[in-house]
């Protein structure tokens, strides 16, 4: 029995082992996302929101796994939504992230963002990649942005961005929980109710020049 347990433990450890090449690949992927989403878009050649948003939207939609993130954010309410409700929610939620991150990343345009480390997450196929935002101003403090990456088949997707310890996904989950509850208590579809609130917010962001 002890011999069986030892072999079983070795098999489990082997199945979750990560090679140096795996970590190197996920670091390269994350650095490419950073360069494509920030360095190539939020620079001095693209001054207006109208210029920045289309290429930024393309990068965000290609690299964030909104299906996974939406299921996490919605929690138990994701179980009862129809495919149509899910598609509409993801569409508005993705657009919200485009404008929210555009505002956040615009402040990084004159700073260097360098991937520093990658480690395996608790779940197989998930990684945590650390990056450092390095300011050009000597008096400013560098800070950390962590990226939670999921590998599906031979491709990678971002499933969370953690800025100075604050998780994007968890922040949305906490913010949306009372809204979903209100929708349910009012006899409405919780997901549709939340989607309408997000849609209103997206409209306001699109009308704002402060991005």
N, C-alpha and C positions, 0 to 999 in steps of 0.2 A: 504493500500500500504506500509506504514511504517513497519507494522507488518510482511508483506511478505519479505521485504528487510532484516529485522533483522533476520528472520529465515533462509533466503538464505545465509546471511553472516556467520551465525553460522555453516551451513552445509559446506560451503567452508573451514572455519577454521578447522572443524573437519576432513575433507578429507585430509588436509595437516598436521594434527597433527602427531607428532613423539613421540613415547613412549621412556622411559629410556632404555627399552630392545632393541629397534631398534638401538639407538646410541651405546649401549654397544656391540651389535653384529657387527656393522660396524667397531668399534674400534678394536675388536678382529680379525676380518677378515684382516684389514690393518696391524696389528702387525704380523699376521701370514705370510702375503706376504713379509713384511720386513725381518722377520726371515728366511723364505725359500729362498728369492732372494739374501740376503746379508750375514747374519750371518752364514748360513749353507754352503755357496758356496765360498764367498770371505774371506777365512780364511787361516791360515798358512799351512794347509794340502794340499791345492790346489794352487800350485804356478804358473802353466802355463795356458795360454789362452786356449790351447787344452783341458785341464782338466775342466776349468770353464764353457766354452761356452755351452756344451750339457745340463747340469742340469739347467743352467741359462735360456737357450732358452725355456726349458720345463715350467719353472715357468712363464716367460714373456708371452708366448703364451696362457697359461692357465688363466692368470689373467688380461691381457689388452684386452679391447674391441676394437680391431682394425677396426672392421666394423664401429662403431660409430666414432672413432677418424678419420678414413680415410674420411668419409663423411664431417666432420668438416674441415679437412685440405684442401680438394679439393674444398670445397664450391660449386659454381654453376657448376663447371666442373664435379662434381659427377653425375649430372643429365643425361648427355649424354653418359656416358661410358657403354660399354657392360658388361655382367656378366664375360666374359673372361678377359677383361681389368681390372675389379675390382679385380678379384682373383689374377691376376699377380701383380697388384699394392700392394695389402695387403701383399702378400708373400714377396716382396722385402722391403716394408716399415717395416714390422715386423722384418725382419732380420737386417735392419739398426738399429732399436731400441735395438735389442739384443746386438749388438756390441757397440753402443753408450752408453747405460746404463751400460754395463760391464766395460767400461772405467771409467765412472763416479762413479759407486758404488765401484770399486776397491779401491778408496781412502778412503772409509768408513770402510774398513775391520777391522781396529783396534779401531773403535769407537762404542759407544753404540747409538742405534737409538730407541727412546721410543715414542710411541703414547701418546699424551697428551690431546687431545680434539676432539670432533666430533660435527658438527652442520648440520642441514638440509640446503640443497641448495635451490635456488629460485624455482627450478622445483621439482615436486613430484618424489620421488624415487632417488633423488640425494643428496649426502652428501659431506661435506668437512671435512677431517680428518687431524689434525695437528700432526706432529711428530718433535721431537727435536734430532738433531745429537749432541751427547755429546762427546767431545774430551777427550782422556786420558791425554793429555798434559795440565798442569795447565795454561799455557800462551795462549792457543788457545781459540778462541771464539766459543761458541755453535751457531748453526744456525738451521733454520726451513725448513723442507720439508713438504709441504701440498699435500694431495692426494685427488683427486676428484673421488668419488666412485658412481657408478650407481647400483641400485638394479633392477634386472629383475627376476620376479617370486620370487623364494626363494634363488637366488644366487646373489653375488656381482661381479662387474668388475671394474677395474681401467680405467678411461677415461681421466685422466690428472695427471701429476706430476708437482708440482710447487716448484721450488727450489729457496729459497730466493726471492720470488715474481715473478720469471720468469717462465711462463707457457710453458711446453713442446709443447702442442698442438698449442698454439698461435705462438710460435717460428717457428714451422714447417709451419704453414699457411702463415706467413709473408715471410719466405724463399722461399716457393714454388710458391707463387703468380706470381712473374715475370717469372719464368721458364714455368709455364703453359701458360702464356700470349705469351711468345716467340714461344712455340710450336704451338699455335693457329695461330699466325701471319705468321708462315712459312708454314701453310696449313697442319700441321700434327695433329694427335690426341694429344691433350694436355696431357691427362693422360698417354698415351704410351710414349710420349716424356719425361715426368717427371720420369716415371718408369725406362727408360733407364739411366737417370742421377743418380737415386738412386742406380741402379744395379752397375754402375761403381764405385760409392762410397763404396758400400758394398765390392766389390772385393778388393779395396785398403785397407779397414779396415781388411779384412781377411788376407791380406799379411803382415800387420803391426804387430809387436810384442808389440807395445805400447798400450796395452789394460788394 
